[in-house]
């Protein structure tokens, strides 16, 4: 969930959230700090609302159901962020899901896409000027 969803659960306005210092004032850490639109774990937000200890989010091990944003996909593929944006908009990367206004793809789907890609030197490319005898 995004910050506005967290505000709704906490019963505060977004302005109050901002004035108090955002997520750090409530002890919340976004899934991917530094992203344009930080997303938070619902169980952690509900724990803050209830005054309970904030549960951990797991081991940090990659899971097939993890949702990756475009920057995460670029990191996984070893390409520029702009390349992923272009491939997403042209349909070369399919299987995206919209989460709080941001495009995400499941790690398992990305793994399948990577496995289906041809290897180095397979198909395409410019023909040689001088074919080998």
C-alpha positions as CSV (number, residue, x, y, z in Angstrom):
1,X,0.0,0.0,0.0
2,X,1.1,3.6,-0.6
3,X,1.3,6.4,1.9
4,X,-2.3,7.5,1.4
5,X,-3.5,3.9,2.1
6,X,-1.4,3.9,5.3
7,X,-2.9,7.2,6.3
8,X,-6.4,5.7,5.8
9,X,-5.6,2.8,8.1
10,X,-3.9,5.0,10.7
11,X,-6.9,7.3,10.6
12,X,-4.9,10.5,9.9
13,X,-4.7,12.9,7.0
14,X,-1.9,12.8,4.5
15,X,-0.9,16.3,5.6
16,X,-0.5,15.0,9.2
17,X,1.6,12.2,7.9
18,X,3.8,14.6,6.0
19,X,4.1,17.1,8.9
20,X,5.1,14.4,11.4
21,X,7.9,13.2,9.1
22,X,6.2,10.5,7.1
23,X,7.0,6.8,7.5
24,X,10.0,7.3,9.8
25,X,7.8,9.0,12.4
26,X,5.7,5.8,12.7
27,X,8.6,3.4,12.5
28,X,7.7,2.2,9.0
29,X,10.2,1.3,6.3
30,X,9.1,1.1,2.6
31,X,9.8,-2.0,0.6
32,X,12.2,-0.1,-1.7
33,X,13.4,3.0,0.0
34,X,14.2,5.9,-2.4
35,X,11.6,5.0,-5.0
36,X,9.3,7.7,-6.3
37,X,6.2,6.1,-4.7
38,X,7.1,4.2,-1.5
39,X,5.0,1.1,-0.7
40,X,4.4,-0.3,2.8
41,X,3.5,-3.6,4.3
42,X,-0.2,-3.6,5.4
43,X,0.6,-5.8,8.4
44,X,3.2,-3.3,9.7
45,X,0.8,-0.4,9.2
46,X,-2.0,-2.2,11.1
47,X,0.5,-3.0,13.9
48,X,1.3,0.7,14.2
49,X,-2.4,1.5,14.3
50,X,-3.0,-1.1,17.0
51,X,0.0,-0.2,19.1
52,X,1.5,-3.6,18.6
53,X,5.2,-4.4,17.8
54,X,5.9,-4.0,14.1
55,X,6.3,-7.5,12.5
56,X,9.3,-8.2,10.3
57,X,8.9,-8.6,6.6
58,X,10.7,-11.9,6.2
59,X,14.2,-13.0,5.5
60,X,14.8,-10.8,2.4
61,X,15.3,-13.9,0.3
62,X,13.9,-13.5,-3.2
63,X,10.5,-15.1,-3.6
64,X,8.7,-15.9,-6.9
65,X,5.7,-13.8,-5.9
66,X,7.8,-10.7,-5.1
67,X,6.6,-7.7,-7.1
68,X,9.4,-5.8,-8.8
69,X,9.1,-2.3,-10.1
70,X,10.8,-1.1,-13.3
71,X,14.0,-0.1,-11.4
72,X,14.2,-3.6,-9.8
73,X,13.7,-5.2,-13.3
74,X,16.4,-3.0,-14.7
75,X,18.7,-4.1,-11.9
76,X,17.8,-7.8,-12.5
77,X,18.4,-7.6,-16.2
78,X,21.5,-5.5,-16.0
79,X,20.1,-2.8,-18.3
80,X,19.3,0.8,-18.0
81,X,16.0,1.9,-16.4
82,X,15.1,3.7,-19.7
83,X,15.4,0.3,-21.5
84,X,12.9,-1.3,-19.2
85,X,10.5,1.6,-19.5
86,X,10.7,1.4,-23.3
87,X,10.3,-2.4,-23.4
88,X,7.3,-2.1,-21.0
89,X,5.6,0.6,-23.1
90,X,6.2,-1.3,-26.4
91,X,5.0,-4.6,-25.0
92,X,8.3,-6.4,-25.2
93,X,8.0,-7.1,-21.4
94,X,4.6,-8.4,-20.6
95,X,2.8,-9.4,-17.4
96,X,2.8,-6.1,-15.6
97,X,0.4,-5.4,-12.7
98,X,-0.6,-1.9,-11.5
99,X,0.0,-1.5,-7.8
100,X,-0.9,1.9,-6.3
101,X,-0.4,3.6,-9.7
102,X,3.0,1.9,-10.3
103,X,3.8,-0.9,-12.7
104,X,5.1,-4.1,-11.1
105,X,5.9,-7.6,-12.4
106,X,6.2,-10.8,-10.5
107,X,9.7,-12.2,-10.0
108,X,8.5,-15.6,-11.4
109,X,7.2,-13.9,-14.6
110,X,10.5,-12.1,-15.0
111,X,12.4,-15.3,-14.5
112,X,10.3,-17.0,-17.3
113,X,11.0,-14.0,-19.6
114,X,14.7,-14.3,-19.0
115,X,14.7,-18.0,-19.6
116,X,12.9,-17.6,-22.9
117,X,15.4,-15.1,-24.3
118,X,17.7,-16.3,-27.0
119,X,21.4,-16.6,-26.1
120,X,24.3,-14.4,-27.3
121,X,24.7,-14.4,-31.1
122,X,21.4,-16.1,-31.8
123,X,19.4,-14.6,-34.7
124,X,19.2,-11.0,-35.9
125,X,22.0,-8.6,-36.3
126,X,23.6,-7.1,-39.3
127,X,25.0,-9.4,-42.0
128,X,28.7,-9.5,-42.5
129,X,30.3,-7.4,-45.2
130,X,32.6,-10.2,-46.3
131,X,31.3,-13.7,-45.7
132,X,33.9,-16.2,-44.5
133,X,34.8,-18.7,-47.2
